[in-house]
Amino acid sequence: MATVTAYTGAIHPPITDRVTELRSASIWIKLKKILLFAFSGAFLGALIWVAGALFDLGWLKIGGIGFAIVVTLLGLLLGLTGKVAPCPYCGKTVGTATGDSVSGGDEPEQIECHHCFELLVAQHGKVRALNEADVAGKDTVEVMAVKNGVWPRECIVCGAPPTRVEDAKVVKPEYAKLLLGTVSVSSGKLTGIPYCDRHGGAVALNIRDDALRVVFPRLDMARRYLAVNGTRKAVKVG
């Protein structure tokens, strides 16, 4: 777990106290989710089946068919039970993306607005902002990397005047393409991450759902990164 460092900088993005109500998604959104899962399951299942046919492995061919069926059924479940709500920050609808799954049950469910990239929590049929209590005990907080993004003019960890900058890189193998006999990797890089003399190496990268993600050890760091980037477009990878 990251060492707690007092923040002394000038960027203090407020955490909204607005709470919005979840409602059932429209038929069109449900259909989109179901079709996406069905297509993805069929595509990946076909790759597994082809690999089984190439190596004459009957169990692998059966596994490919089973995989396609399970993913399709999962998409059907998520599509029919999916919910949407206005984002407490920007007011635009969350839960509409094809890969989103928002149930709003009794357990807190961390979600993300695909418009403003702010982190949220869905629980008890409502959506609210993610707060420090929600991430207590967690080692990292992950947000979408912003296309053509900038960094605060201060140490990203503590807010002190920056004395140096660092880069962060990630390389992720595309294992699914190995089934086709090809070797492929996805990669991403962010430059100019500001640090003071006392800090460094605090920011990492991840690739998830074909998008570059920035990994921070604390929520306040992640929110300061978003705060200095008014225009927020995702960095797609692959």
URRA-V686930 format. One record per residue. N is the residue number from 0. RES is the residue in one small letter. PHI is phi in whole degrees, -180 to 180 (* if undefined). D_FIRST is the distance of its C-alpha to the first C-alpha in whole Angstrom. Layout:
# URRA-V686930
((N & RES & PHI & D_FIRST) (N & RES & PHI & D_FIRST))
This chain:
# URRA-V686930
((0 & m & * & 0) (1 & a & -68 & 4) (2 & t & -68 & 7) (3 & v & -70 & 9) (4 & t & -123 & 12) (5 & a & -65 & 15) (6 & y & -92 & 17) (7 & t & -121 & 21) (8 & g & -83 & 22) (9 & a & -110 & 25) (10 & i & -102 & 23) (11 & h & -131 & 23) (12 & p & -65 & 23) (13 & p & -73 & 24) (14 & i & -93 & 23) (15 & t & -65 & 26) (16 & d & -99 & 27) (17 & r & -70 & 30) (18 & v & -124 & 30) (19 & t & -116 & 32) (20 & e & -96 & 34) (21 & l & -78 & 33) (22 & r & -140 & 36) (23 & s & -64 & 38) (24 & a & -69 & 38) (25 & s & -69 & 41) (26 & i & -58 & 43) (27 & w & -63 & 42) (28 & i & -65 & 39) (29 & k & -61 & 39) (30 & l & -64 & 41) (31 & k & -60 & 39) (32 & k & -63 & 36) (33 & i & -63 & 38) (34 & l & -66 & 40) (35 & l & -62 & 37) (36 & f & -65 & 36) (37 & a & -63 & 39) (38 & f & -66 & 39) (39 & s & -64 & 36) (40 & g & -63 & 37) (41 & a & -65 & 40) (42 & f & -66 & 39) (43 & l & -69 & 36) (44 & g & -62 & 39) (45 & a & -66 & 41) (46 & l & -61 & 39) (47 & i & -64 & 39) (48 & w & -63 & 42) (49 & v & -62 & 44) (50 & a & -62 & 41) (51 & g & -64 & 43) (52 & a & -69 & 46) (53 & l & -64 & 46) (54 & f & -100 & 45) (55 & d & 54 & 47) (56 & l & -113 & 45) (57 & g & -62 & 46) (58 & w & -65 & 43) (59 & l & -72 & 41) (60 & k & -65 & 43) (61 & i & -65 & 43) (62 & g & -62 & 39) (63 & g & -63 & 40) (64 & i & -65 & 42) (65 & g & -62 & 40) (66 & f & -62 & 37) (67 & a & -61 & 39) (68 & i & -67 & 40) (69 & v & -63 & 36) (70 & v & -65 & 35) (71 & t & -64 & 38) (72 & l & -65 & 38) (73 & l & -63 & 34) (74 & g & -62 & 35) (75 & l & -63 & 38) (76 & l & -65 & 36) (77 & l & -66 & 33) (78 & g & -67 & 36) (79 & l & -74 & 38) (80 & t & -103 & 36) (81 & g & -64 & 34) (82 & k & -127 & 33) (83 & v & -133 & 33) (84 & a & -162 & 33) (85 & p & -67 & 33) (86 & c & -67 & 30) (87 & p & -62 & 29) (88 & y & -92 & 28) (89 & c & -101 & 31) (90 & g & 85 & 33) (91 & k & -81 & 34) (92 & t & -77 & 33) (93 & v & -103 & 30) (94 & g & 96 & 30) (95 & t & -89 & 33) (96 & a & -64 & 32) (97 & t & -62 & 33) (98 & g & -91 & 30) (99 & d & -74 & 28) (100 & s & -138 & 28) (101 & v & -121 & 28) (102 & s & -101 & 29) (103 & g & 68 & 29) (104 & g & -79 & 29) (105 & d & -73 & 27) (106 & e & -85 & 24) (107 & p & -62 & 22) (108 & e & -122 & 22) (109 & q & -75 & 20) (110 & i & -132 & 22) (111 & e & -142 & 23) (112 & c & -78 & 26) (113 & h & -82 & 28) (114 & h & -101 & 30) (115 & c & -107 & 27) (116 & f & 69 & 24) (117 & e & -71 & 22) (118 & l & -89 & 20) (119 & l & -133 & 22) (120 & v & -132 & 22) (121 & a & -106 & 25) (122 & q & -163 & 26) (123 & h & 53 & 29) (124 & g & 76 & 31) (125 & k & -133 & 30) (126 & v & -125 & 27) (127 & r & -138 & 25) (128 & a & -73 & 23) (129 & l & -67 & 19) (130 & n & -126 & 17) (131 & e & -62 & 14) (132 & a & -64 & 15) (133 & d & -68 & 15) (134 & v & -103 & 12) (135 & a & -59 & 10) (136 & g & 89 & 8) (137 & k & -93 & 7) (138 & d & -83 & 5) (139 & t & -141 & 8) (140 & v & -130 & 12) (141 & e & -119 & 15) (142 & v & -131 & 18) (143 & m & -67 & 21) (144 & a & -72 & 22) (145 & v & -96 & 25) (146 & k & -65 & 28) (147 & n & 56 & 30) (148 & g & -73 & 27) (149 & v & -120 & 26) (150 & w & -117 & 23) (151 & p & -60 & 23) (152 & r & -88 & 25) (153 & e & -164 & 22) (154 & c & -58 & 19) (155 & i & -65 & 17) (156 & v & -86 & 14) (157 & c & -119 & 16) (158 & g & 88 & 20) (159 & a & -69 & 21) (160 & p & -56 & 24) (161 & p & -73 & 23) (162 & t & -117 & 25) (163 & r & -164 & 24) (164 & v & -127 & 23) (165 & e & -132 & 21) (166 & d & -111 & 21) (167 & a & -130 & 19) (168 & k & -133 & 21) (169 & v & -147 & 21) (170 & v & -131 & 23) (171 & k & -128 & 24) (172 & p & -65 & 27) (173 & e & -97 & 29) (174 & y & -67 & 30) (175 & a & -61 & 32) (176 & k & -74 & 35) (177 & l & -63 & 35) (178 & l & -66 & 37) (179 & l & -94 & 40) (180 & g & 82 & 40) (181 & t & -117 & 38) (182 & v & -104 & 35) (183 & s & -143 & 33) (184 & v & -134 & 29) (185 & s & -108 & 28) (186 & s & -143 & 26) (187 & g & -152 & 25) (188 & k & -152 & 24) (189 & l & -124 & 23) (190 & t & -116 & 24) (191 & g & 73 & 24) (192 & i & -72 & 20) (193 & p & -85 & 21) (194 & y & -137 & 19) (195 & c & -94 & 20) (196 & d & -66 & 20) (197 & r & -88 & 17) (198 & h & -128 & 15) (199 & g & 177 & 15) (200 & g & 66 & 14) (201 & a & -84 & 11) (202 & v & -104 & 13) (203 & a & -126 & 14) (204 & l & -125 & 17) (205 & n & -143 & 18) (206 & i & -121 & 21) (207 & r & -144 & 22) (208 & d & 55 & 26) (209 & d & 61 & 27) (210 & a & -132 & 25) (211 & l & -81 & 23) (212 & r & -120 & 19) (213 & v & -105 & 17) (214 & v & -109 & 13) (215 & f & -115 & 11) (216 & p & -80 & 8) (217 & r & -142 & 9) (218 & l & -65 & 13) (219 & d & -63 & 15) (220 & m & -66 & 14) (221 & a & -61 & 16) (222 & r & -73 & 18) (223 & r & -69 & 20) (224 & y & -61 & 20) (225 & l & -67 & 22) (226 & a & -63 & 24) (227 & v & -86 & 25) (228 & n & -116 & 27) (229 & g & -69 & 30) (230 & t & -94 & 31) (231 & r & -120 & 29) (232 & k & -124 & 30) (233 & a & -72 & 27) (234 & v & -93 & 27) (235 & k & -85 & 29) (236 & v & -127 & 28) (237 & g & 113 & 31))
